[in-house]
Each structure stands twice: as structure tokens, then as C-alpha cells.
């Protein structure tokens, strides 16, 4: 049984902008503390679109950084497979200032972490000597990882992948709700957890034009 089948529509609870702002402030405090203690200068914020645009832009403003260089990845449903595709990435022609830049890679709602890890791997391929600091607004407790990043940070932990039981969540103080972000559409989220492709206006064109990076069988999750 896929972990997606464990979801109920009642599990989704919308985050207010105020609550989301508090999560972002906590994320900023953690990243800020790390870069100050280690004398790190961030060269560019790299948000993973679409969702990463929100925390990524927030952090760029908080760190007084102008350079925001987005990348975009997206899962597409193909039968019982989830296919991760790269819509667009970052190349050396997009950033010529340094041979060894420090990137702040930013994700929205890190679940298993495959999207962010793929994005980080692609950055390392294009910029072999780069350093990557990874930040996500929400992060699944059971998958706090990104093997291509030297440090990872989250604003708040959750149980998005349903690996923890209700009792474990209570013991650990982990939020066991599926948070619907202020800008998100419940129908899009619900379609996704039903294991179906949401009908974006440009889904067929984008899927056909995008590079496949990984494939996951839903029944193996």
C-alpha cells in the first residue's frame, strides 16, 4: 500500500500566514546562526520552484541578497509511478562570479527529500566546487537528509510521510497534520494524494519537454 493511501482529506489543515511567518523566522534564525558562526558568505539563494519560491524569497530579503537563481523540478504521475522531472536548472552561464560559490538551496515542505537532493546533485555537477547549505520550511522527521549539502535546516518538523505513529508523534512533539500552505489549493493537494495527475493547464507540454531524473513506484513507498 502506498503511503499516499494513508491520507484523509480531514488531515489537511491550512496554515495561516501568521503561523507560516513564524516558521520562516525560525528557519532564518537557524541558518543565520550557522553562517555567522562559520563565517560563511552566501553567494545566491536557489529556490526550488514552485513552492520554494516563498521561503527562498523570504530568506533572500532577510539576508539582504539580490541574487535569486531558481531551479524547478516536478513529480508527474505515470501509471503507478511517480516520475521526478527537471523543468529547468542552473548552469555556469547563469553564475560566473565565482568558481566555488556558496548556494543556499531552499525547498518548501521537504518530504522524502528526493527533489532537493536531486537539485543539490545537479548543482554539484554543474559547479563541482560549490558549497550547499540546504533549508526547508517544513521537513519530515524521518527524512532529515541531503547528502550533497554540508548543512541542513528546517523551520518545523512534521510527519508528512506517515512513518511515525500517532503515539510517536506525541512523544516527539511532532506535528501530525498535513499542513496546507496559505497559497495552496486543496483540490490540487487532494488529487496528488489520490495518486492522480492534477490537470495543470500546461501539464502535457511541460512533462514532454522536461528531463526525467528519477522514478518511484507508489506501491514501494
GROMACS elastic network, one bead per residue, 0.5 to 0.9 nm:
[ bonds ]
;  ai    aj funct       b0    kb
    1     4     6  0.82523   500
    1     5     6  0.68840   500
    1     6     6  0.86250   500
    1   218     6  0.79716   500
    1   219     6  0.54503   500
    1   220     6  0.76079   500
    1   221     6  0.77401   500
    2     5     6  0.55987   500
    2     6     6  0.76388   500
    2   195     6  0.89061   500
    2   217     6  0.87482   500
    2   218     6  0.53168   500
    2   220     6  0.66086   500
    2   221     6  0.53814   500
    3     6     6  0.54879   500
    3     7     6  0.76846   500
    3   161     6  0.66944   500
    3   162     6  0.67446   500
    3   163     6  0.84571   500
    3   193     6  0.88272   500
    3   218     6  0.78701   500
    3   219     6  0.81474   500
    3   220     6  0.87606   500
    3   221     6  0.59070   500
    4     7     6  0.57830   500
    4   161     6  0.81513   500
    4   162     6  0.87276   500
    4   192     6  0.84026   500
    4   193     6  0.50854   500
    4   194     6  0.66454   500
    4   195     6  0.69891   500
    4   218     6  0.80652   500
    4   221     6  0.84462   500
    5     8     6  0.80513   500
    5   193     6  0.71124   500
    5   194     6  0.69312   500
    5   195     6  0.82879   500
    6   162     6  0.74362   500
    6   193     6  0.88574   500
    7    10     6  0.83426   500
    7    11     6  0.66239   500
    7    12     6  0.87132   500
    7   162     6  0.85382   500
    7   178     6  0.85988   500
    7   190     6  0.88722   500
    7   193     6  0.68889   500
    7   194     6  0.84355   500
    8    11     6  0.52741   500
    8    12     6  0.76696   500
    8   190     6  0.87072   500
    8   193     6  0.88669   500
    9    12     6  0.58839   500
    9   186     6  0.87898   500
    9   190     6  0.68101   500
   10    13     6  0.75008   500
   11   176     6  0.84617   500
   11   177     6  0.56022   500
   11   178     6  0.55896   500
   11   179     6  0.81565   500
   12   177     6  0.63532   500
   12   179     6  0.56331   500
   12   180     6  0.59640   500
   12   186     6  0.80743   500
   12   189     6  0.89748   500
   12   190     6  0.88687   500
   13   177     6  0.66728   500
   13   178     6  0.62208   500
   13   179     6  0.51107   500
   13   180     6  0.56179   500
   13   181     6  0.86086   500
   14   178     6  0.84073   500
   14   179     6  0.56186   500
   14   181     6  0.59186   500
   14   182     6  0.64038   500
   14   184     6  0.87011   500
   14   186     6  0.89105   500
   15    18     6  0.80764   500
   15    19     6  0.62208   500
   15    20     6  0.62619   500
   15   179     6  0.60880   500
   15   180     6  0.58779   500
   15   181     6  0.53506   500
   15   182     6  0.56876   500
   16    19     6  0.52289   500
   16    20     6  0.61556   500
   16    21     6  0.84800   500
   16   181     6  0.76508   500
   16   182     6  0.59583   500
   17    20     6  0.50074   500
   17    21     6  0.59575   500
   17    22     6  0.86846   500
   17   181     6  0.82926   500
   17   182     6  0.60792   500
   18    21     6  0.50536   500
   18    22     6  0.64832   500
   18    23     6  0.89309   500
   19    22     6  0.51749   500
   19    23     6  0.65397   500
   19    24     6  0.88780   500
   20    23     6  0.50943   500
   20    24     6  0.63532   500
   20    25     6  0.87128   500
   20   137     6  0.85230   500
   20   181     6  0.77596   500
   20   182     6  0.79466   500
   21    24     6  0.50973   500
   21    25     6  0.61993   500
   21    26     6  0.87352   500
   22    25     6  0.50666   500
   22    26     6  0.63343   500
   22    27     6  0.86726   500
   22   155     6  0.84346   500
   23    26     6  0.52415   500
   23    27     6  0.63054   500
   23    28     6  0.87364   500
   23   137     6  0.65165   500
   23   138     6  0.80030   500
   23   154     6  0.85987   500
   23   156     6  0.63492   500
   24    28     6  0.61195   500
   24    29     6  0.86096   500
   24    55     6  0.67248   500
   24    58     6  0.76975   500
   24    59     6  0.81573   500
   24   136     6  0.89867   500
   24   137     6  0.62055   500
   24   154     6  0.88338   500
   24   155     6  0.59693   500
   24   156     6  0.88992   500
   25    28     6  0.50520   500
   25    29     6  0.61972   500
   25    30     6  0.87709   500
   25   155     6  0.76446   500
   26    29     6  0.51169   500
   26    30     6  0.63953   500
   26    31     6  0.88074   500
   26   137     6  0.88853   500
   26   154     6  0.81066   500
   26   155     6  0.53262   500
   26   156     6  0.80297   500
   27    30     6  0.53177   500
   27    31     6  0.63387   500
   27    32     6  0.84673   500
   27    59     6  0.86990   500
   27   135     6  0.73744   500
   27   136     6  0.76411   500
   27   137     6  0.65789   500
   27   153     6  0.67911   500
   27   154     6  0.56491   500
   27   156     6  0.79299   500
   28    31     6  0.52587   500
   28    32     6  0.58008   500
   28    33     6  0.84004   500
   28    58     6  0.87801   500
   28    59     6  0.65629   500
   28    62     6  0.75349   500
   28    63     6  0.86532   500
   28   135     6  0.89234   500
   28   155     6  0.79512   500
   29    32     6  0.51102   500
   29    33     6  0.60367   500
   29    34     6  0.86276   500
   30    33     6  0.52783   500
   30    34     6  0.63612   500
   30    35     6  0.88909   500
   30   153     6  0.67625   500
   30   154     6  0.79947   500
   30   155     6  0.81752   500
   31    34     6  0.51575   500
   31    35     6  0.62963   500
   31    36     6  0.86093   500
   31   133     6  0.84310   500
   31   134     6  0.89378   500
   31   135     6  0.76287   500
   31   152     6  0.85772   500
   31   153     6  0.66936   500
   31   154     6  0.88619   500
   32    35     6  0.53777   500
   32    36     6  0.61250   500
   32    37     6  0.85441   500
   32    63     6  0.81353   500
   33    36     6  0.53073   500
   33    37     6  0.60854   500
   33    38     6  0.85547   500
   34    37     6  0.52828   500
   34    38     6  0.61254   500
   34    39     6  0.83240   500
   34    40     6  0.81028   500
   34   151     6  0.87021   500
   35    38     6  0.51594   500
   35    39     6  0.56111   500
   35    41     6  0.70580   500
   35    42     6  0.82245   500
   36    39     6  0.50639   500
   36    40     6  0.65076   500
   36    41     6  0.86453   500
   37    40     6  0.79835   500
   40   102     6  0.80662   500
   41   102     6  0.70053   500
   42    45     6  0.75671   500
   42    63     6  0.86250   500
   42    65     6  0.82449   500
   42   101     6  0.76991   500
   42   102     6  0.51271   500
   42   103     6  0.60890   500
   42   104     6  0.66245   500
   42   133     6  0.88252   500
   43    65     6  0.79591   500
   43    67     6  0.73622   500
   43    97     6  0.88614   500
   43    98     6  0.86601   500
   43   101     6  0.59265   500
   43   102     6  0.52820   500
   43   103     6  0.60369   500
   43   104     6  0.79385   500
   44    60     6  0.82002   500
   44    65     6  0.71609   500
   44    66     6  0.78005   500
   44    67     6  0.50869   500
   44    68     6  0.57650   500
   44    69     6  0.67182   500
   44    95     6  0.89997   500
   44   101     6  0.78948   500
   44   102     6  0.69175   500
   44   103     6  0.52568   500
   44   104     6  0.63206   500
   44   105     6  0.86122   500
   45    56     6  0.65365   500
   45    57     6  0.80100   500
   45    59     6  0.78239   500
   45    60     6  0.62826   500
   45    65     6  0.77432   500
   45    66     6  0.86455   500
   45    67     6  0.64806   500
   45    69     6  0.61898   500
   45    70     6  0.77528   500
   45   102     6  0.88882   500
   45   103     6  0.58831   500
   45   105     6  0.61158   500
   45   106     6  0.72799   500
   46    52     6  0.86405   500
   46    53     6  0.88920   500
   46    56     6  0.70090   500
   46    67     6  0.87046   500
   46    68     6  0.59603   500
   46    71     6  0.67490   500
   46    90     6  0.88106   500
   46   103     6  0.64849   500
   46   104     6  0.58304   500
   46   106     6  0.60753   500
   46   107     6  0.89024   500
   47    50     6  0.83318   500
   47    51     6  0.82886   500
   47    53     6  0.54672   500
   47    54     6  0.82706   500
   47    55     6  0.77672   500
   47    57     6  0.76861   500
   47    68     6  0.74396   500
   47    69     6  0.69711   500
   47    71     6  0.63837   500
   47    72     6  0.81758   500
   47   104     6  0.80396   500
   47   105     6  0.58061   500
   47   107     6  0.62518   500
   47   108     6  0.87251   500
   48    51     6  0.68898   500
   48    53     6  0.66634   500
   48    56     6  0.80496   500
   48    70     6  0.60347   500
   48    71     6  0.51592   500
   48    72     6  0.53374   500
   48    73     6  0.69711   500
   48   105     6  0.73473   500
   48   106     6  0.60757   500
   48   107     6  0.54643   500
   48   108     6  0.77052   500
   48   115     6  0.84880   500
   48   116     6  0.75217   500
   48   119     6  0.77743   500
   49    52     6  0.50541   500
   49    53     6  0.56038   500
   49    54     6  0.88692   500
   49    70     6  0.66554   500
   49    71     6  0.60942   500
   49    73     6  0.67948   500
   49    74     6  0.84404   500
   49   107     6  0.79215   500
   49   108     6  0.85504   500
   50    53     6  0.59132   500
   50    54     6  0.83655   500
   50    71     6  0.88903   500
   50    72     6  0.67984   500
   50    73     6  0.81606   500
   50    74     6  0.85187   500
   50   108     6  0.84249   500
   51    54     6  0.61786   500
   51    55     6  0.79485   500
   51    56     6  0.89299   500
   51   107     6  0.69811   500
   51   108     6  0.51429   500
   51   109     6  0.80121   500
   52    55     6  0.56592   500
   52    56     6  0.56219   500
   52    57     6  0.82195   500
   52    70     6  0.86873   500
   52   105     6  0.89493   500
   52   106     6  0.57589   500
   52   109     6  0.84183   500
   52   136     6  0.80372   500
   52   137     6  0.86540   500
   53    56     6  0.50664   500
   53    57     6  0.58153   500
   53    58     6  0.83625   500
   53    70     6  0.77913   500
   53   106     6  0.80931   500
   53   107     6  0.80736   500
   53   108     6  0.80511   500
   54    57     6  0.55407   500
   54    58     6  0.62987   500
   54    59     6  0.88032   500
   54   107     6  0.89414   500
   54   108     6  0.77387   500
   55    58     6  0.50001   500
   55    59     6  0.61355   500
   55    60     6  0.85763   500
   55   106     6  0.68386   500
   55   107     6  0.73385   500
   55   108     6  0.68957   500
   55   135     6  0.87450   500
   55   136     6  0.76015   500
   55   137     6  0.66130   500
   56    59     6  0.52685   500
   56    60     6  0.61874   500
   56    61     6  0.87696   500
   56    68     6  0.80057   500
   56    70     6  0.88318   500
   56   104     6  0.85093   500
   56   105     6  0.79313   500
   56   106     6  0.54504   500
   56   107     6  0.74811   500
   56   108     6  0.86734   500
   56   135     6  0.87690   500
   56   136     6  0.89427   500
   57    61     6  0.63020   500
   57    62     6  0.86199   500
   57    68     6  0.75539   500
   58    61     6  0.53470   500
   58    62     6  0.62515   500
   58    63     6  0.87159   500
   59    63     6  0.59935   500
   59    64     6  0.82877   500
   59    65     6  0.83384   500
   59   106     6  0.87250   500
   60    63     6  0.52863   500
   60    64     6  0.59466   500
   60    66     6  0.68745   500
   60    67     6  0.78109   500
   60    68     6  0.71645   500
   61    65     6  0.61548   500
   61    66     6  0.78424   500
   62    65     6  0.77631   500
   65    68     6  0.77260   500
   69    89     6  0.89818   500
   69    90     6  0.72400   500
   69    94     6  0.79257   500
   69    95     6  0.86074   500
   70    88     6  0.85709   500
   70    89     6  0.74616   500
   70    90     6  0.74733   500
   71    86     6  0.82764   500
   71    87     6  0.77384   500
   71    88     6  0.56821   500
   71    90     6  0.63393   500
   71   119     6  0.76685   500
   72    85     6  0.86740   500
   72    86     6  0.61674   500
   72    87     6  0.53225   500
   72    88     6  0.54004   500
   72    89     6  0.64970   500
   72   119     6  0.84315   500
   73    84     6  0.68883   500
   73    85     6  0.55711   500
   73    87     6  0.54935   500
   73    88     6  0.72459   500
   73    89     6  0.84266   500
   73   115     6  0.68061   500
   73   116     6  0.88652   500
   73   118     6  0.88710   500
   73   119     6  0.78495   500
   73   210     6  0.89285   500
   74    83     6  0.81547   500
   74    84     6  0.56481   500
   74    85     6  0.54073   500
   74    86     6  0.66108   500
   74    87     6  0.72271   500
   74   115     6  0.79038   500
   74   207     6  0.88038   500
   75    82     6  0.60139   500
   75    83     6  0.53477   500
   75    85     6  0.61699   500
   75    86     6  0.89572   500
   75   115     6  0.86127   500
   75   215     6  0.89992   500
   76    81     6  0.82431   500
   76    82     6  0.56614   500
   76    83     6  0.51532   500
   76    84     6  0.64005   500
   76    85     6  0.74049   500
   76   196     6  0.89106   500
   76   197     6  0.66283   500
   76   198     6  0.88796   500
   76   203     6  0.86932   500
   76   207     6  0.72867   500
   77    80     6  0.70732   500
   77    81     6  0.58959   500
   77    83     6  0.62948   500
   77    84     6  0.89675   500
   77   192     6  0.87247   500
   77   195     6  0.71753   500
   77   196     6  0.63418   500
   77   197     6  0.53746   500
   77   198     6  0.88226   500
   78    81     6  0.51505   500
   78    82     6  0.62253   500
   78    83     6  0.68714   500
   78   196     6  0.87602   500
   78   197     6  0.81336   500
   79    82     6  0.80561   500
   79   195     6  0.89012   500
   79   196     6  0.86232   500
   80   195     6  0.77010   500
   80   216     6  0.85594   500
   80   217     6  0.59286   500
   80   218     6  0.56579   500
   80   219     6  0.73657   500
   81   215     6  0.64691   500
   81   216     6  0.54954   500
   81   218     6  0.57288   500
   81   219     6  0.84942   500
   82   195     6  0.86725   500
   82   214     6  0.82972   500
   82   215     6  0.56504   500
   82   216     6  0.50635   500
   82   217     6  0.62298   500
   82   218     6  0.67166   500
   83   212     6  0.67182   500
   83   213     6  0.74938   500
   83   214     6  0.58595   500
   83   216     6  0.64353   500
   83   217     6  0.87042   500
   84   114     6  0.86326   500
   84   115     6  0.73908   500
   84   211     6  0.85058   500
   84   212     6  0.59416   500
   84   213     6  0.55369   500
   84   214     6  0.51206   500
   84   215     6  0.61468   500
   84   216     6  0.82012   500
   85   207     6  0.74816   500
   85   210     6  0.58211   500
   85   211     6  0.52570   500
   85   213     6  0.53659   500
   85   214     6  0.72155   500
   85   215     6  0.89910   500
   86    89     6  0.70815   500
   86   119     6  0.85933   500
   86   210     6  0.56137   500
   86   211     6  0.51333   500
   86   212     6  0.63805   500
   86   213     6  0.66365   500
   87   206     6  0.72948   500
   87   207     6  0.81226   500
   87   209     6  0.76275   500
   87   211     6  0.67902   500
   88   210     6  0.77366   500
   88   211     6  0.85729   500
   89   119     6  0.79924   500
   89   122     6  0.77897   500
   89   123     6  0.82525   500
   90    93     6  0.81992   500
   90    94     6  0.63749   500
   90    95     6  0.80963   500
   90   122     6  0.81910   500
   90   123     6  0.70190   500
   90   126     6  0.76614   500
   91    94     6  0.53920   500
   91    95     6  0.70499   500
   91   123     6  0.81294   500
   91   126     6  0.61220   500
   91   127     6  0.81092   500
   92    95     6  0.52535   500
   92    96     6  0.61320   500
   92   126     6  0.65907   500
   92   127     6  0.71491   500
   93    96     6  0.61892   500
   95    98     6  0.74666   500
   95   101     6  0.87263   500
   96    99     6  0.73969   500
   97   101     6  0.79993   500
   98   101     6  0.54898   500
   98   130     6  0.89974   500
   99   127     6  0.72632   500
   99   128     6  0.86129   500
   99   129     6  0.68188   500
   99   130     6  0.73680   500
  100   127     6  0.70838   500
  100   128     6  0.77441   500
  100   131     6  0.70219   500
  101   127     6  0.79161   500
  101   129     6  0.74694   500
  101   131     6  0.63325   500
  101   132     6  0.85254   500
  102   130     6  0.57525   500
  102   132     6  0.58653   500
  102   133     6  0.75195   500
  103   123     6  0.88174   500
  103   130     6  0.72382   500
  103   131     6  0.61738   500
  103   133     6  0.62451   500
  103   134     6  0.82857   500
  104   131     6  0.86206   500
  104   132     6  0.59950   500
  104   134     6  0.58631   500
  104   135     6  0.72095   500
  105   116     6  0.79554   500
  105   119     6  0.83507   500
  105   120     6  0.74822   500
  105   132     6  0.66377   500
  105   133     6  0.60911   500
  105   135     6  0.62534   500
  105   136     6  0.84738   500
  105   149     6  0.87471   500
  106   116     6  0.81080   500
  106   133     6  0.85329   500
  106   134     6  0.59809   500
  106   136     6  0.56407   500
  106   137     6  0.82262   500
  107   110     6  0.64513   500
  107   115     6  0.86891   500
  107   116     6  0.67187   500
  107   134     6  0.79204   500
  107   135     6  0.63645   500
  107   137     6  0.69492   500
  107   138     6  0.85326   500
  108   135     6  0.86717   500
  108   136     6  0.54908   500
  108   137     6  0.55773   500
  108   138     6  0.65708   500
  108   139     6  0.83788   500
  109   136     6  0.63789   500
  109   137     6  0.60482   500
  109   139     6  0.57123   500
  109   140     6  0.78591   500
  109   160     6  0.85050   500
  110   113     6  0.53950   500
  110   114     6  0.85692   500
  110   115     6  0.82937   500
  110   116     6  0.76797   500
  110   136     6  0.62407   500
  110   137     6  0.77755   500
  110   138     6  0.60335   500
  110   140     6  0.62199   500
  110   143     6  0.82572   500
  110   144     6  0.85060   500
  110   154     6  0.88692   500
  110   160     6  0.85504   500
  111   114     6  0.80917   500
  111   138     6  0.83372   500
  111   139     6  0.61295   500
  111   140     6  0.51477   500
  111   141     6  0.86888   500
  111   142     6  0.86685   500
  111   143     6  0.68900   500
  111   144     6  0.88156   500
  111   158     6  0.88149   500
  111   159     6  0.83745   500
  111   160     6  0.60320   500
  111   161     6  0.62136   500
  112   115     6  0.81493   500
  112   139     6  0.87123   500
  112   140     6  0.71313   500
  112   142     6  0.81134   500
  112   143     6  0.55912   500
  112   144     6  0.83668   500
  112   145     6  0.86616   500
  112   160     6  0.86880   500
  112   161     6  0.70938   500
  113   116     6  0.55103   500
  113   117     6  0.60895   500
  113   118     6  0.85498   500
  113   139     6  0.84765   500
  113   140     6  0.84960   500
  113   143     6  0.66714   500
  113   144     6  0.77970   500
  113   145     6  0.69367   500
  113   146     6  0.69700   500
  114   117     6  0.50646   500
  114   118     6  0.59498   500
  114   119     6  0.84809   500
  114   146     6  0.83014   500
  114   214     6  0.85799   500
  115   118     6  0.51741   500
  115   119     6  0.61876   500
  115   120     6  0.86444   500
  116   120     6  0.60771   500
  116   121     6  0.84966   500
  116   134     6  0.83101   500
  116   146     6  0.71890   500
  117   120     6  0.50376   500
  117   121     6  0.60602   500
  117   122     6  0.85773   500
  117   145     6  0.82558   500
  117   146     6  0.52958   500
  117   147     6  0.69103   500
  117   148     6  0.66578   500
  117   149     6  0.82382   500
  118   121     6  0.50233   500
  118   122     6  0.61760   500
  118   123     6  0.86390   500
  118   148     6  0.88613   500
  118   213     6  0.75950   500
  118   214     6  0.85590   500
  119   122     6  0.51502   500
  119   123     6  0.63093   500
  119   124     6  0.87482   500
  120   123     6  0.50368   500
  120   124     6  0.62631   500
  120   125     6  0.86412   500
  120   132     6  0.72627   500
  120   134     6  0.85441   500
  120   146     6  0.79222   500
  120   147     6  0.85276   500
  120   148     6  0.57809   500
  120   149     6  0.69846   500
  121   124     6  0.50556   500
  121   125     6  0.61914   500
  121   126     6  0.87423   500
  121   147     6  0.86422   500
  121   148     6  0.61222   500
  121   149     6  0.89611   500
  122   126     6  0.62628   500
  122   127     6  0.83728   500
  123   126     6  0.52053   500
  123   127     6  0.57108   500
  123   128     6  0.76064   500
  123   130     6  0.76890   500
  123   132     6  0.84909   500
  124   129     6  0.71373   500
  124   130     6  0.64447   500
  124   131     6  0.82269   500
  124   132     6  0.85334   500
  124   148     6  0.75854   500
  125   128     6  0.55463   500
  126   130     6  0.89087   500
  127   130     6  0.54027   500
  127   131     6  0.88746   500
  128   131     6  0.87435   500
  131   148     6  0.87265   500
  131   149     6  0.72007   500
  131   150     6  0.70109   500
  132   148     6  0.71523   500
  132   150     6  0.59929   500
  132   151     6  0.74434   500
  132   152     6  0.89965   500
  133   149     6  0.55272   500
  133   150     6  0.59250   500
  133   151     6  0.52037   500
  133   152     6  0.61554   500
  133   153     6  0.81874   500
  134   146     6  0.76980   500
  134   149     6  0.60376   500
  134   150     6  0.78481   500
  134   151     6  0.61865   500
  134   153     6  0.62810   500
  134   154     6  0.86466   500
  135   151     6  0.84751   500
  135   152     6  0.57010   500
  135   154     6  0.57071   500
  135   155     6  0.81464   500
  136   139     6  0.63210   500
  136   152     6  0.81098   500
  136   153     6  0.63976   500
  136   155     6  0.66387   500
  136   156     6  0.85591   500
  137   153     6  0.83677   500
  137   154     6  0.54033   500
  137   156     6  0.64831   500
  137   157     6  0.86812   500
  138   154     6  0.59030   500
  138   155     6  0.57088   500
  138   157     6  0.56778   500
  138   158     6  0.66948   500
  139   142     6  0.86734   500
  139   143     6  0.75273   500
  139   144     6  0.67900   500
  139   153     6  0.86643   500
  139   154     6  0.59949   500
  139   155     6  0.76701   500
  139   156     6  0.63928   500
  139   158     6  0.59715   500
  139   159     6  0.81465   500
  139   160     6  0.80166   500
  140   143     6  0.54982   500
  140   144     6  0.65275   500
  140   156     6  0.87066   500
  140   157     6  0.56268   500
  140   159     6  0.52671   500
  140   160     6  0.56629   500
  140   161     6  0.67653   500
  140   162     6  0.89257   500
  141   144     6  0.60574   500
  141   157     6  0.55382   500
  141   158     6  0.57802   500
  141   159     6  0.60484   500
  141   160     6  0.82821   500
  141   161     6  0.87723   500
  141   163     6  0.86881   500
  141   164     6  0.84233   500
  141   174     6  0.77404   500
  142   145     6  0.89098   500
  142   158     6  0.88208   500
  142   159     6  0.75414   500
  142   161     6  0.78761   500
  142   162     6  0.89914   500
  142   163     6  0.68267   500
  142   164     6  0.78000   500
  143   146     6  0.87667   500
  143   161     6  0.87161   500
  144   152     6  0.78763   500
  144   153     6  0.87481   500
  144   154     6  0.88044   500
  145   149     6  0.85285   500
  145   152     6  0.72291   500
  146   149     6  0.56206   500
  146   150     6  0.83988   500
  146   151     6  0.83636   500
  146   152     6  0.72230   500
  147   150     6  0.77840   500
  149   152     6  0.67383   500
  154   157     6  0.69973   500
  156   174     6  0.86535   500
  156   175     6  0.85426   500
  157   174     6  0.62383   500
  157   175     6  0.69364   500
  158   161     6  0.86081   500
  158   169     6  0.85617   500
  158   174     6  0.55154   500
  158   176     6  0.61386   500
  158   177     6  0.75898   500
  158   178     6  0.80710   500
  158   179     6  0.89079   500
  159   162     6  0.53914   500
  159   163     6  0.68085   500
  159   164     6  0.64621   500
  159   165     6  0.88723   500
  159   169     6  0.75948   500
  159   174     6  0.68669   500
  159   175     6  0.65241   500
  159   176     6  0.53478   500
  159   177     6  0.74054   500
  159   178     6  0.78299   500
  160   163     6  0.80110   500
  160   175     6  0.89783   500
  160   176     6  0.74519   500
  160   177     6  0.77077   500
  160   178     6  0.62458   500
  160   179     6  0.86803   500
  161   164     6  0.81343   500
  161   221     6  0.89989   500
  162   165     6  0.72615   500
  162   176     6  0.82324   500
  164   167     6  0.79353   500
  164   168     6  0.57501   500
  164   169     6  0.62409   500
  164   176     6  0.85906   500
  165   168     6  0.51161   500
  165   169     6  0.62386   500
  165   170     6  0.86803   500
  165   176     6  0.88085   500
  166   169     6  0.51594   500
  166   170     6  0.63015   500
  166   171     6  0.87258   500
  166   176     6  0.71549   500
  167   170     6  0.51644   500
  167   171     6  0.62198   500
  167   172     6  0.86520   500
  168   171     6  0.50641   500
  168   172     6  0.60901   500
  168   173     6  0.83062   500
  168   174     6  0.81367   500
  169   172     6  0.51730   500
  169   173     6  0.57020   500
  169   175     6  0.67887   500
  169   176     6  0.64093   500
  170   173     6  0.50571   500
  170   174     6  0.64051   500
  170   175     6  0.81665   500
  170   176     6  0.84179   500
  171   174     6  0.78433   500
  175   178     6  0.83143   500
  176   179     6  0.89965   500
  180   183     6  0.81602   500
  180   184     6  0.62898   500
  180   185     6  0.79558   500
  180   186     6  0.72005   500
  180   189     6  0.81035   500
  181   184     6  0.53575   500
  181   185     6  0.85195   500
  182   185     6  0.86199   500
  184   187     6  0.88751   500
  184   188     6  0.77945   500
  184   189     6  0.77577   500
  185   188     6  0.54227   500
  185   189     6  0.65344   500
  185   190     6  0.87433   500
  186   189     6  0.51076   500
  186   190     6  0.59516   500
  186   191     6  0.84604   500
  187   190     6  0.50601   500
  187   191     6  0.59742   500
  187   192     6  0.85076   500
  187   198     6  0.85988   500
  188   191     6  0.52659   500
  188   192     6  0.63329   500
  188   193     6  0.89377   500
  188   197     6  0.89987   500
  188   198     6  0.60724   500
  188   199     6  0.85824   500
  189   192     6  0.51703   500
  189   193     6  0.64430   500
  189   194     6  0.87653   500
  189   198     6  0.85567   500
  190   193     6  0.52417   500
  190   194     6  0.62858   500
  190   195     6  0.89398   500
  191   194     6  0.51589   500
  191   195     6  0.68004   500
  191   196     6  0.56358   500
  191   197     6  0.68618   500
  191   198     6  0.59440   500
  192   195     6  0.53039   500
  192   196     6  0.54898   500
  192   197     6  0.64016   500
  192   198     6  0.65853   500
  193   196     6  0.73618   500
  194   197     6  0.87991   500
  195   218     6  0.79786   500
  197   200     6  0.85653   500
  197   203     6  0.88940   500
  198   203     6  0.82892   500
  199   202     6  0.81234   500
  199   203     6  0.65719   500
  199   204     6  0.88686   500
  200   203     6  0.50021   500
  200   204     6  0.83588   500
  201   204     6  0.83599   500
  202   205     6  0.55743   500
  202   206     6  0.60558   500
  202   207     6  0.84682   500
  203   206     6  0.52767   500
  203   207     6  0.59097   500
  203   208     6  0.84691   500
  204   207     6  0.52407   500
  204   208     6  0.61126   500
  204   209     6  0.86280   500
  205   208     6  0.52953   500
  205   209     6  0.62521   500
  205   210     6  0.87247   500
  206   209     6  0.51907   500
  206   210     6  0.60982   500
  207   210     6  0.53489   500
  207   211     6  0.82495   500
  207   212     6  0.89017   500
  208   211     6  0.82983   500
  212   215     6  0.79477   500
  216   219     6  0.86971   500
  216   220     6  0.75764   500
  216   221     6  0.78474   500
  217   220     6  0.55077   500
  217   221     6  0.70499   500
  218   221     6  0.55111   500
